[in-house]
Amino acid sequence: MRRCVPNFTVAGVPLAQNTALVKVGADLRISEQVRLGMAYVGQFADSVTVNAVQANLAWRF
């Protein structure tokens, strides 16, 4: 059975032009089952600067 979905438009903030994206990260293996990760993510443009730090902890069992 085929369903028809109506068209829709999504509006948002325009993306910055001439943007540099940077991501640097590392994972540390604490044990055979546990890993700790950290990363920096940055976006740099004339009109926009975005900085973020991400961290994760993974435990396999």
C-alpha positions as a printed Julia matrix, in Angstrom:
61×3 Matrix{Float64}:
  0.0    0.0    0.0
  1.37   3.4   -0.96
  0.66   6.48   1.14
  0.78  10.07  -0.07
  2.61  12.54   2.13
  1.97  16.25   1.53
  4.91  18.52   0.72
  6.23  20.7    3.51
  8.84  23.42   3.95
 11.28  23.78   6.83
 12.52  27.28   7.61
 15.62  28.02   9.65
 18.59  30.26  10.13
 20.76  30.53   7.0
 24.09  28.71   7.14
 27.24  30.79   7.39
 29.48  30.88   4.32
 33.26  30.37   4.28
 33.2   28.28   7.42
 36.05  26.27   8.93
 35.01  23.17  10.86
 37.44  21.65  13.37
 37.11  18.42  15.36
 39.87  16.99  17.54
 39.41  14.12  19.93
 40.96  11.18  21.71
 39.83   7.93  23.3
 41.45   6.4   26.38
 41.1    2.69  26.91
 40.8    2.36  30.69
 40.28  -1.41  30.63
 39.15  -4.11  28.22
 35.51  -3.08  28.77
 35.75   0.68  29.51
 36.67   3.58  27.21
 36.64   7.31  27.92
 36.5    9.77  25.03
 36.79  13.55  24.76
 36.52  15.81  21.72
 36.51  19.49  20.81
 34.32  20.7   17.95
 34.55  24.23  16.56
 32.93  26.19  13.73
 34.53  29.46  12.7
 33.12  31.98  10.23
 33.02  35.76   9.85
 29.65  36.05  11.58
 29.53  32.87  13.68
 31.76  31.11  16.19
 30.59  27.88  17.81
 32.59  25.89  20.38
 31.66  22.57  21.94
 33.28  19.92  24.1
 32.0   16.37  23.96
 32.71  13.55  26.39
 31.6    9.94  26.44
 32.08   6.89  28.58
 31.49   3.46  27.06
 31.22   0.32  29.16
 30.91  -2.97  27.31
 29.5   -5.93  29.15
